[in-house]
Amino acid sequence: MKQMNPKVLAIGALAGLTAALLVYGATVQPLMFILFGALSALPILIVGLGWGNIAVIAAVVAAGIVGTIAQSVYFGLFVVLLTLIPAWLSHLANLARPANELGGPDNLMAWYPLSDIMLHLCGLAAVVIIVAGAVMGYGADLVSEVVDLYVKAMGEQQPTLPVDPVAIQKTKAVMLYAIPVAWGMIWVMMLLAAYYVATRIVAASNHNLRPRDDIPSALRMNRNAIFIFLAAIVAIFFGGVLALIAAAVLGAFGAGFIVSGFASLHYRTRGKDWRLPVLIICYLMSFLLTLPLFIVLVLGLYDTRKAISLTPNKNADNSKQPDSKL
């Protein structure tokens, strides 16, 4: 574990200040909540992956204090809860144990699998969406109000546009569940992007505790995530609050499997001459059409495994030791 010294604490406090300001920006601009909320994870992830648990604890505490002073105690608690997600992910990423405890060589260290980190990331993303929806009072009435405002605005711009009440009601019913699904997917994508950028930054600065993972081969979903995904599909047919919760879970874990599917596609085409044009076509078709994206999702569901990163045991360098064991 990194020693508790003023430099580490100052780095953590600066990261916490940055995260608190980004969270504040997310609350001021609700339309940018997901973007700013995910960006607030970046400084916490950087300090956690590069300087360890002491620094990330200082960052979370500093973020809570700044949020409390700047606005209120409730906002400070909200900032703490939001920053605890990247703090936990960085803690998991720094977990390691001797590989011989898992039947591996004596001179290697085994790091916490990226598939298990993805399981936690998707679960925490779903929790954030559920909590945010509960706080803002998300439900049929709110969606109906938003759709009605949109229809009214379109009617003012194009008075001759025909209005079909049945179509409007169907749109409201679809949007009620589509919005939390979309929020869950976007939140997972943004958190994963923040994690990836943070690993690149700390690796470039030579402060990384965890070695850089080979994303195409290591980025898979934990097998247990399949059961959560299937349970969410079943629960969404029950309607009510349970279905809204299931929609957020479905979106979050669906995004995890889609990302895993693309990683598997990268791994399976590695070394092929036709790799680049095939990948470009797959990405373009997935963004434009539903069927290719569903195929990538199925590939992610099919290719679930646990890849453990192994690196030489750095007993001689205590400054680079992981924070704790698996």
Short mmCIF file of the C-alpha atoms (twelve columns), coordinates in Angstrom:
data_MODEL
# 
_entry.id   MODEL 
# 
loop_
_atom_site.group_PDB 
_atom_site.id 
_atom_site.type_symbol 
_atom_site.label_atom_id 
_atom_site.label_alt_id 
_atom_site.label_comp_id 
_atom_site.label_asym_id 
_atom_site.label_seq_id 
_atom_site.Cartn_x 
_atom_site.Cartn_y 
_atom_site.Cartn_z 
_atom_site.pdbx_PDB_model_num 
ATOM 1   C CA . MET A 1   0.000   0.000   0.000   1 
ATOM 2   C CA . LYS A 2   1.169   3.526   -0.722  1 
ATOM 3   C CA . GLN A 3   2.516   5.252   2.369   1 
ATOM 4   C CA . MET A 4   0.418   8.028   3.905   1 
ATOM 5   C CA . ASN A 5   2.372   11.157  3.102   1 
ATOM 6   C CA . PRO A 6   1.390   14.764  2.335   1 
ATOM 7   C CA . LYS A 7   2.058   14.402  -1.378  1 
ATOM 8   C CA . VAL A 8   -0.272  11.423  -1.773  1 
ATOM 9   C CA . LEU A 9   -2.955  13.125  0.327   1 
ATOM 10  C CA . ALA A 10  -2.643  16.345  -1.682  1 
ATOM 11  C CA . ILE A 11  -2.972  14.451  -4.980  1 
ATOM 12  C CA . GLY A 12  -6.060  12.701  -3.644  1 
ATOM 13  C CA . ALA A 13  -7.588  15.962  -2.383  1 
ATOM 14  C CA . LEU A 14  -7.025  17.629  -5.771  1 
ATOM 15  C CA . ALA A 15  -8.731  14.707  -7.520  1 
ATOM 16  C CA . GLY A 16  -11.642 14.965  -5.086  1 
ATOM 17  C CA . LEU A 17  -12.000 18.703  -5.737  1 
ATOM 18  C CA . THR A 18  -12.075 18.091  -9.489  1 
ATOM 19  C CA . ALA A 19  -14.650 15.325  -9.140  1 
ATOM 20  C CA . ALA A 20  -16.891 17.472  -6.913  1 
ATOM 21  C CA . LEU A 21  -16.851 20.325  -9.429  1 
ATOM 22  C CA . LEU A 22  -17.785 17.929  -12.244 1 
ATOM 23  C CA . VAL A 23  -20.659 16.488  -10.196 1 
ATOM 24  C CA . TYR A 24  -21.857 20.031  -9.508  1 
ATOM 25  C CA . GLY A 25  -21.765 20.713  -13.247 1 
ATOM 26  C CA . ALA A 26  -23.850 17.582  -13.805 1 
ATOM 27  C CA . THR A 27  -26.558 18.859  -11.431 1 
ATOM 28  C CA . VAL A 28  -26.570 22.362  -12.938 1 
ATOM 29  C CA . GLN A 29  -26.993 20.958  -16.457 1 
ATOM 30  C CA . PRO A 30  -29.374 17.967  -16.148 1 
ATOM 31  C CA . LEU A 31  -29.067 17.165  -19.844 1 
ATOM 32  C CA . MET A 32  -25.326 16.647  -19.304 1 
ATOM 33  C CA . PHE A 33  -25.752 14.586  -16.120 1 
ATOM 34  C CA . ILE A 34  -24.474 11.319  -17.584 1 
ATOM 35  C CA . LEU A 35  -21.497 12.960  -19.330 1 
ATOM 36  C CA . PHE A 36  -20.373 15.062  -16.365 1 
ATOM 37  C CA . GLY A 37  -21.161 12.257  -13.931 1 
ATOM 38  C CA . ALA A 38  -18.947 9.861   -15.864 1 
ATOM 39  C CA . LEU A 39  -16.219 12.493  -16.212 1 
ATOM 40  C CA . SER A 40  -16.255 12.917  -12.434 1 
ATOM 41  C CA . ALA A 41  -15.126 9.287   -12.198 1 
ATOM 42  C CA . LEU A 42  -11.967 9.997   -14.213 1 
ATOM 43  C CA . PRO A 43  -9.887  11.864  -11.570 1 
ATOM 44  C CA . ILE A 44  -10.926 9.339   -8.892  1 
ATOM 45  C CA . LEU A 45  -9.911  6.433   -11.110 1 
ATOM 46  C CA . ILE A 46  -6.599  8.065   -11.999 1 
ATOM 47  C CA . VAL A 47  -5.631  8.684   -8.389  1 
ATOM 48  C CA . GLY A 48  -6.876  5.254   -7.300  1 
ATOM 49  C CA . LEU A 49  -5.103  3.316   -10.041 1 
ATOM 50  C CA . GLY A 50  -1.922  5.350   -9.726  1 
ATOM 51  C CA . TRP A 51  -1.558  6.122   -6.026  1 
ATOM 52  C CA . GLY A 52  -3.622  3.480   -4.223  1 
ATOM 53  C CA . ASN A 53  -6.273  3.331   -1.537  1 
ATOM 54  C CA . ILE A 54  -4.952  6.101   0.716   1 
ATOM 55  C CA . ALA A 55  -5.073  8.632   -2.106  1 
ATOM 56  C CA . VAL A 56  -8.515  7.548   -3.272  1 
ATOM 57  C CA . ILE A 57  -9.909  7.738   0.287   1 
ATOM 58  C CA . ALA A 58  -8.543  11.283  0.529   1 
ATOM 59  C CA . ALA A 59  -10.202 12.058  -2.818  1 
ATOM 60  C CA . VAL A 60  -13.623 10.795  -1.707  1 
ATOM 61  C CA . VAL A 61  -13.419 12.669  1.620   1 
ATOM 62  C CA . ALA A 62  -12.298 15.875  -0.104  1 
ATOM 63  C CA . ALA A 63  -15.082 15.583  -2.687  1 
ATOM 64  C CA . GLY A 64  -17.669 15.206  0.078   1 
ATOM 65  C CA . ILE A 65  -16.319 18.189  2.010   1 
ATOM 66  C CA . VAL A 66  -16.241 20.398  -1.094  1 
ATOM 67  C CA . GLY A 67  -19.793 19.367  -2.020  1 
ATOM 68  C CA . THR A 68  -21.045 20.090  1.491   1 
ATOM 69  C CA . ILE A 69  -19.381 23.516  1.680   1 
ATOM 70  C CA . ALA A 70  -20.382 24.502  -1.854  1 
ATOM 71  C CA . GLN A 71  -24.041 23.542  -1.617  1 
ATOM 72  C CA . SER A 72  -25.433 21.378  1.203   1 
ATOM 73  C CA . VAL A 73  -24.930 18.292  3.333   1 
ATOM 74  C CA . TYR A 74  -27.235 16.302  1.064   1 
ATOM 75  C CA . PHE A 75  -25.255 17.314  -2.009  1 
ATOM 76  C CA . GLY A 76  -22.037 16.360  -0.218  1 
ATOM 77  C CA . LEU A 77  -23.450 12.900  0.517   1 
ATOM 78  C CA . PHE A 78  -24.536 12.589  -3.116  1 
ATOM 79  C CA . VAL A 79  -21.012 13.467  -4.268  1 
ATOM 80  C CA . VAL A 80  -19.548 10.887  -1.885  1 
ATOM 81  C CA . LEU A 81  -21.899 8.174   -3.157  1 
ATOM 82  C CA . LEU A 82  -21.066 9.021   -6.769  1 
ATOM 83  C CA . THR A 83  -17.299 9.050   -6.212  1 
ATOM 84  C CA . LEU A 84  -17.398 5.792   -4.266  1 
ATOM 85  C CA . ILE A 85  -18.150 3.946   -7.526  1 
ATOM 86  C CA . PRO A 86  -14.831 4.722   -9.290  1 
ATOM 87  C CA . ALA A 87  -13.060 4.423   -5.930  1 
ATOM 88  C CA . TRP A 88  -14.361 0.863   -5.564  1 
ATOM 89  C CA . LEU A 89  -13.456 -0.001  -9.161  1 
ATOM 90  C CA . SER A 90  -9.891  1.248   -8.667  1 
ATOM 91  C CA . HIS A 91  -9.660  -0.763  -5.444  1 
ATOM 92  C CA . LEU A 92  -10.722 -3.923  -7.270  1 
ATOM 93  C CA . ALA A 93  -8.274  -3.249  -10.086 1 
ATOM 94  C CA . ASN A 94  -5.385  -3.039  -7.584  1 
ATOM 95  C CA . LEU A 95  -6.193  -6.357  -5.912  1 
ATOM 96  C CA . ALA A 96  -3.624  -9.084  -6.507  1 
ATOM 97  C CA . ARG A 97  -2.289  -12.277 -4.985  1 
ATOM 98  C CA . PRO A 98  0.627   -14.650 -5.651  1 
ATOM 99  C CA . ALA A 99  -0.136  -16.770 -8.695  1 
ATOM 100 C CA . ASN A 100 0.992   -19.938 -6.897  1 
ATOM 101 C CA . GLU A 101 -2.116  -19.662 -4.679  1 
ATOM 102 C CA . LEU A 102 -4.137  -20.260 -7.844  1 
ATOM 103 C CA . GLY A 103 -1.877  -23.031 -9.120  1 
ATOM 104 C CA . GLY A 104 0.359   -20.735 -11.179 1 
ATOM 105 C CA . PRO A 105 4.117   -20.054 -11.169 1 
ATOM 106 C CA . ASP A 106 5.800   -18.927 -7.952  1 
ATOM 107 C CA . ASN A 107 7.328   -15.776 -9.407  1 
ATOM 108 C CA . LEU A 108 4.138   -14.195 -10.762 1 
ATOM 109 C CA . MET A 109 1.284   -12.103 -9.358  1 
ATOM 110 C CA . ALA A 110 -2.359  -12.712 -10.357 1 
ATOM 111 C CA . TRP A 111 -4.535  -9.600  -10.661 1 
ATOM 112 C CA . TYR A 112 -8.281  -9.232  -10.146 1 
ATOM 113 C CA . PRO A 113 -9.963  -10.337 -13.412 1 
ATOM 114 C CA . LEU A 114 -11.308 -7.644  -15.701 1 
ATOM 115 C CA . SER A 115 -14.468 -9.720  -16.173 1 
ATOM 116 C CA . ASP A 116 -15.245 -9.398  -12.452 1 
ATOM 117 C CA . ILE A 117 -14.518 -5.656  -12.580 1 
ATOM 118 C CA . MET A 118 -17.046 -5.421  -15.436 1 
ATOM 119 C CA . LEU A 119 -19.622 -7.246  -13.307 1 
ATOM 120 C CA . HIS A 120 -19.211 -4.668  -10.531 1 
ATOM 121 C CA . LEU A 121 -19.183 -1.778  -13.012 1 
ATOM 122 C CA . CYS A 122 -22.481 -2.818  -14.630 1 
ATOM 123 C CA . GLY A 123 -24.122 -3.450  -11.267 1 
ATOM 124 C CA . LEU A 124 -23.043 -0.085  -9.857  1 
ATOM 125 C CA . ALA A 125 -24.133 1.706   -13.041 1 
ATOM 126 C CA . ALA A 126 -27.586 0.156   -12.716 1 
ATOM 127 C CA . VAL A 127 -27.773 1.253   -9.070  1 
ATOM 128 C CA . VAL A 128 -26.884 4.844   -10.036 1 
ATOM 129 C CA . ILE A 129 -29.647 4.943   -12.656 1 
ATOM 130 C CA . ILE A 130 -32.192 3.464   -10.238 1 
ATOM 131 C CA . VAL A 131 -31.280 5.925   -7.462  1 
ATOM 132 C CA . ALA A 132 -31.254 8.890   -9.848  1 
ATOM 133 C CA . GLY A 133 -34.655 7.864   -11.207 1 
ATOM 134 C CA . ALA A 134 -36.084 7.572   -7.711  1 
ATOM 135 C CA . VAL A 135 -34.724 10.985  -6.711  1 
ATOM 136 C CA . MET A 136 -36.118 12.737  -9.776  1 
ATOM 137 C CA . GLY A 137 -39.472 10.933  -9.497  1 
ATOM 138 C CA . TYR A 138 -39.152 9.084   -12.785 1 
ATOM 139 C CA . GLY A 139 -42.330 7.340   -13.861 1 
ATOM 140 C CA . ALA A 140 -45.230 7.291   -16.309 1 
ATOM 141 C CA . ASP A 141 -46.413 10.785  -15.345 1 
ATOM 142 C CA . LEU A 142 -42.999 12.360  -15.952 1 
ATOM 143 C CA . VAL A 143 -42.546 10.593  -19.298 1 
ATOM 144 C CA . SER A 144 -46.067 11.556  -20.343 1 
ATOM 145 C CA . GLU A 145 -45.360 15.196  -19.499 1 
ATOM 146 C CA . VAL A 146 -42.127 15.194  -21.481 1 
ATOM 147 C CA . VAL A 147 -43.740 13.572  -24.530 1 
ATOM 148 C CA . ASP A 148 -46.662 16.006  -24.397 1 
ATOM 149 C CA . LEU A 149 -44.270 18.963  -24.289 1 
ATOM 150 C CA . TYR A 150 -42.398 17.543  -27.286 1 
ATOM 151 C CA . VAL A 151 -45.632 17.026  -29.263 1 
ATOM 152 C CA . LYS A 152 -46.745 20.545  -28.385 1 
ATOM 153 C CA . ALA A 153 -43.421 22.019  -29.539 1 
ATOM 154 C CA . MET A 154 -43.607 20.063  -32.806 1 
ATOM 155 C CA . GLY A 155 -47.192 21.241  -33.302 1 
ATOM 156 C CA . GLU A 156 -46.160 24.881  -32.902 1 
ATOM 157 C CA . GLN A 157 -43.384 24.475  -35.463 1 
ATOM 158 C CA . GLN A 158 -45.518 22.484  -37.920 1 
ATOM 159 C CA . PRO A 159 -49.221 23.251  -37.375 1 
ATOM 160 C CA . THR A 160 -50.248 20.986  -40.278 1 
ATOM 161 C CA . LEU A 161 -48.569 17.931  -38.712 1 
ATOM 162 C CA . PRO A 162 -51.269 15.311  -37.961 1 
ATOM 163 C CA . VAL A 163 -51.518 14.178  -34.318 1 
ATOM 164 C CA . ASP A 164 -52.454 10.557  -33.638 1 
ATOM 165 C CA . PRO A 165 -53.462 10.070  -29.954 1 
ATOM 166 C CA . VAL A 166 -53.004 6.297   -30.212 1 
ATOM 167 C CA . ALA A 167 -49.478 6.683   -31.566 1 
ATOM 168 C CA . ILE A 168 -48.671 9.167   -28.814 1 
ATOM 169 C CA . GLN A 169 -49.824 6.714   -26.135 1 
ATOM 170 C CA . LYS A 170 -47.716 3.948   -27.681 1 
ATOM 171 C CA . THR A 171 -44.735 6.284   -27.751 1 
ATOM 172 C CA . LYS A 172 -45.201 7.054   -24.060 1 
ATOM 173 C CA . ALA A 173 -45.378 3.357   -23.212 1 
ATOM 174 C CA . VAL A 174 -42.184 2.612   -25.161 1 
ATOM 175 C CA . MET A 175 -40.280 5.617   -23.832 1 
ATOM 176 C CA . LEU A 176 -41.128 4.710   -20.236 1 
ATOM 177 C CA . TYR A 177 -38.837 1.675   -20.432 1 
ATOM 178 C CA . ALA A 178 -36.544 2.772   -23.266 1 
ATOM 179 C CA . ILE A 179 -35.165 5.730   -21.298 1 
ATOM 180 C CA . PRO A 180 -33.772 3.738   -18.322 1 
ATOM 181 C CA . VAL A 181 -32.405 1.132   -20.745 1 
ATOM 182 C CA . ALA A 182 -30.614 3.874   -22.686 1 
ATOM 183 C CA . TRP A 183 -29.388 5.541   -19.482 1 
ATOM 184 C CA . GLY A 184 -27.982 2.239   -18.221 1 
ATOM 185 C CA . MET A 185 -26.179 1.560   -21.499 1 
ATOM 186 C CA . ILE A 186 -24.731 5.067   -21.758 1 
ATOM 187 C CA . TRP A 187 -23.603 5.095   -18.120 1 
ATOM 188 C CA . VAL A 188 -21.743 1.787   -18.515 1 
ATOM 189 C CA . MET A 189 -20.089 2.959   -21.725 1 
ATOM 190 C CA . MET A 190 -18.996 6.226   -20.104 1 
ATOM 191 C CA . LEU A 191 -17.665 4.558   -16.941 1 
ATOM 192 C CA . LEU A 192 -15.778 1.992   -19.000 1 
ATOM 193 C CA . ALA A 193 -14.340 4.753   -21.183 1 
ATOM 194 C CA . ALA A 194 -13.254 6.634   -18.038 1 
ATOM 195 C CA . TYR A 195 -11.615 3.458   -16.690 1 
ATOM 196 C CA . TYR A 196 -9.785  2.887   -19.982 1 
ATOM 197 C CA . VAL A 197 -8.562  6.489   -20.217 1 
ATOM 198 C CA . ALA A 198 -7.438  6.397   -16.579 1 
ATOM 199 C CA . THR A 199 -5.412  3.212   -17.140 1 
ATOM 200 C CA . ARG A 200 -3.723  4.787   -20.151 1 
ATOM 201 C CA . ILE A 201 -2.881  7.950   -18.225 1 
ATOM 202 C CA . VAL A 202 -1.387  6.199   -15.195 1 
ATOM 203 C CA . ALA A 203 0.514   3.787   -17.450 1 
ATOM 204 C CA . ALA A 204 1.957   6.689   -19.454 1 
ATOM 205 C CA . SER A 205 3.059   8.367   -16.225 1 
ATOM 206 C CA . ASN A 206 4.544   5.082   -14.953 1 
ATOM 207 C CA . HIS A 207 2.430   5.215   -11.788 1 
ATOM 208 C CA . ASN A 208 0.246   2.209   -12.577 1 
ATOM 209 C CA . LEU A 209 0.005   -0.461  -9.912  1 
ATOM 210 C CA . ARG A 210 -1.884  -2.854  -12.194 1 
ATOM 211 C CA . PRO A 211 -0.369  -3.813  -15.543 1 
ATOM 212 C CA . ARG A 212 -2.303  -2.765  -18.626 1 
ATOM 213 C CA . ASP A 213 -4.756  -5.468  -19.667 1 
ATOM 214 C CA . ASP A 214 -4.919  -6.782  -23.202 1 
ATOM 215 C CA . ILE A 215 -8.472  -5.541  -23.763 1 
ATOM 216 C CA . PRO A 216 -9.442  -7.801  -26.722 1 
ATOM 217 C CA . SER A 217 -8.514  -10.963 -24.811 1 
ATOM 218 C CA . ALA A 218 -9.355  -9.896  -21.236 1 
ATOM 219 C CA . LEU A 219 -12.548 -7.841  -21.577 1 
ATOM 220 C CA . ARG A 220 -15.328 -10.375 -21.070 1 
ATOM 221 C CA . MET A 221 -18.357 -10.513 -18.801 1 
ATOM 222 C CA . ASN A 222 -18.510 -12.737 -15.758 1 
ATOM 223 C CA . ARG A 223 -20.684 -15.833 -16.339 1 
ATOM 224 C CA . ASN A 224 -22.912 -14.874 -13.403 1 
ATOM 225 C CA . ALA A 225 -23.896 -11.715 -15.284 1 
ATOM 226 C CA . ILE A 226 -25.923 -13.873 -17.690 1 
ATOM 227 C CA . PHE A 227 -28.357 -14.810 -14.915 1 
ATOM 228 C CA . ILE A 228 -28.774 -11.160 -13.899 1 
ATOM 229 C CA . PHE A 229 -29.400 -10.206 -17.527 1 
ATOM 230 C CA . LEU A 230 -32.006 -12.948 -18.018 1 
ATOM 231 C CA . ALA A 231 -33.710 -12.094 -14.710 1 
ATOM 232 C CA . ALA A 232 -34.023 -8.466  -15.858 1 
ATOM 233 C CA . ILE A 233 -35.632 -9.591  -19.131 1 
ATOM 234 C CA . VAL A 234 -38.223 -11.626 -17.214 1 
ATOM 235 C CA . ALA A 235 -38.870 -8.894  -14.613 1 
ATOM 236 C CA . ILE A 236 -39.559 -6.228  -17.221 1 
ATOM 237 C CA . PHE A 237 -42.776 -8.048  -18.218 1 
ATOM 238 C CA . PHE A 238 -44.246 -7.645  -14.722 1 
ATOM 239 C CA . GLY A 239 -44.689 -3.894  -15.178 1 
ATOM 240 C CA . GLY A 240 -44.678 -1.211  -12.515 1 
ATOM 241 C CA . VAL A 241 -41.662 -0.146  -10.482 1 
ATOM 242 C CA . LEU A 242 -40.075 -3.598  -10.802 1 
ATOM 243 C CA . ALA A 243 -40.072 -3.275  -14.587 1 
ATOM 244 C CA . LEU A 244 -38.424 0.158   -14.403 1 
ATOM 245 C CA . ILE A 245 -35.683 -1.251  -12.167 1 
ATOM 246 C CA . ALA A 246 -35.303 -4.202  -14.527 1 
ATOM 247 C CA . ALA A 247 -34.995 -1.812  -17.497 1 
ATOM 248 C CA . ALA A 248 -32.038 -0.044  -15.884 1 
ATOM 249 C CA . VAL A 249 -30.383 -3.393  -15.103 1 
ATOM 250 C CA . LEU A 250 -31.101 -4.634  -18.615 1 
ATOM 251 C CA . GLY A 251 -29.497 -1.576  -20.177 1 
ATOM 252 C CA . ALA A 252 -26.419 -1.667  -17.946 1 
ATOM 253 C CA . PHE A 253 -25.677 -5.369  -18.341 1 
ATOM 254 C CA . GLY A 254 -26.696 -5.332  -22.001 1 
ATOM 255 C CA . ALA A 255 -24.045 -2.673  -22.607 1 
ATOM 256 C CA . GLY A 256 -21.515 -4.842  -20.779 1 
ATOM 257 C CA . PHE A 257 -22.248 -7.801  -23.043 1 
ATOM 258 C CA . ILE A 258 -22.153 -5.615  -26.162 1 
ATOM 259 C CA . VAL A 259 -18.732 -4.234  -25.213 1 
ATOM 260 C CA . SER A 260 -17.595 -7.785  -24.451 1 
ATOM 261 C CA . GLY A 261 -18.865 -8.882  -27.854 1 
ATOM 262 C CA . PHE A 262 -16.881 -6.184  -29.639 1 
ATOM 263 C CA . ALA A 263 -13.769 -7.122  -27.628 1 
ATOM 264 C CA . SER A 264 -14.265 -10.761 -28.633 1 
ATOM 265 C CA . LEU A 265 -14.639 -9.666  -32.256 1 
ATOM 266 C CA . HIS A 266 -11.354 -7.765  -32.037 1 
ATOM 267 C CA . TYR A 267 -9.658  -10.817 -30.530 1 
ATOM 268 C CA . ARG A 268 -11.051 -13.280 -33.093 1 
ATOM 269 C CA . THR A 269 -9.949  -11.113 -36.052 1 
ATOM 270 C CA . ARG A 270 -6.485  -10.377 -34.637 1 
ATOM 271 C CA . GLY A 271 -3.745  -10.996 -37.208 1 
ATOM 272 C CA . LYS A 272 -6.155  -11.245 -40.152 1 
ATOM 273 C CA . ASP A 273 -5.488  -9.190  -43.287 1 
ATOM 274 C CA . TRP A 274 -9.169  -8.275  -43.613 1 
ATOM 275 C CA . ARG A 275 -9.496  -7.256  -39.952 1 
ATOM 276 C CA . LEU A 276 -9.725  -3.458  -40.314 1 
ATOM 277 C CA . PRO A 277 -12.455 -3.242  -43.000 1 
ATOM 278 C CA . VAL A 278 -14.525 -5.932  -41.250 1 
ATOM 279 C CA . LEU A 279 -14.332 -4.107  -37.919 1 
ATOM 280 C CA . ILE A 280 -15.270 -0.780  -39.535 1 
ATOM 281 C CA . ILE A 281 -18.276 -2.374  -41.256 1 
ATOM 282 C CA . CYS A 282 -19.356 -4.077  -38.005 1 
ATOM 283 C CA . TYR A 283 -19.182 -0.834  -36.033 1 
ATOM 284 C CA . LEU A 284 -21.051 1.169   -38.671 1 
ATOM 285 C CA . MET A 285 -23.780 -1.445  -39.099 1 
ATOM 286 C CA . SER A 286 -24.171 -1.822  -35.326 1 
ATOM 287 C CA . PHE A 287 -24.760 1.909   -34.930 1 
ATOM 288 C CA . LEU A 288 -27.218 2.062   -37.815 1 
ATOM 289 C CA . LEU A 289 -29.089 -1.259  -37.558 1 
ATOM 290 C CA . THR A 290 -30.488 -3.309  -34.691 1 
ATOM 291 C CA . LEU A 291 -29.736 -6.819  -35.974 1 
ATOM 292 C CA . PRO A 292 -25.902 -6.466  -36.129 1 
ATOM 293 C CA . LEU A 293 -25.905 -5.002  -32.600 1 
ATOM 294 C CA . PHE A 294 -28.006 -7.959  -31.424 1 
ATOM 295 C CA . ILE A 295 -25.479 -10.349 -32.998 1 
ATOM 296 C CA . VAL A 296 -22.642 -8.619  -31.112 1 
ATOM 297 C CA . LEU A 297 -24.720 -8.916  -27.914 1 
ATOM 298 C CA . VAL A 298 -25.170 -12.652 -28.510 1 
ATOM 299 C CA . LEU A 299 -21.417 -12.991 -29.097 1 
ATOM 300 C CA . GLY A 300 -20.810 -11.290 -25.758 1 
ATOM 301 C CA . LEU A 301 -23.279 -13.657 -24.069 1 
ATOM 302 C CA . TYR A 302 -21.609 -16.655 -25.692 1 
ATOM 303 C CA . ASP A 303 -17.988 -15.712 -24.979 1 
ATOM 304 C CA . THR A 304 -17.977 -15.314 -21.187 1 
ATOM 305 C CA . ARG A 305 -14.797 -16.250 -19.364 1 
ATOM 306 C CA . LYS A 306 -12.376 -15.080 -16.699 1 
ATOM 307 C CA . ALA A 307 -8.928  -14.005 -17.922 1 
ATOM 308 C CA . ILE A 308 -6.430  -13.319 -15.122 1 
ATOM 309 C CA . SER A 309 -3.476  -11.011 -15.786 1 
ATOM 310 C CA . LEU A 310 -0.122  -12.372 -14.569 1 
ATOM 311 C CA . THR A 311 2.946   -10.207 -13.984 1 
ATOM 312 C CA . PRO A 312 6.341   -10.743 -12.314 1 
ATOM 313 C CA . ASN A 313 6.249   -10.477 -8.534  1 
ATOM 314 C CA . LYS A 314 7.872   -7.154  -7.636  1 
ATOM 315 C CA . ASN A 315 8.886   -7.976  -4.100  1 
ATOM 316 C CA . ALA A 316 11.998  -5.966  -4.565  1 
ATOM 317 C CA . ASP A 317 9.997   -2.781  -5.225  1 
ATOM 318 C CA . ASN A 318 7.608   -2.059  -2.368  1 
ATOM 319 C CA . SER A 319 6.382   1.157   -3.981  1 
ATOM 320 C CA . LYS A 320 4.750   -0.850  -6.719  1 
ATOM 321 C CA . GLN A 321 3.027   -3.447  -4.588  1 
ATOM 322 C CA . PRO A 322 -0.750  -3.812  -4.862  1 
ATOM 323 C CA . ASP A 323 -2.924  -2.335  -2.139  1 
ATOM 324 C CA . SER A 324 -4.218  -5.688  -0.903  1 
ATOM 325 C CA . LYS A 325 -4.668  -9.314  -1.802  1 
ATOM 326 C CA . LEU A 326 -7.512  -10.914 -3.676  1 
# 
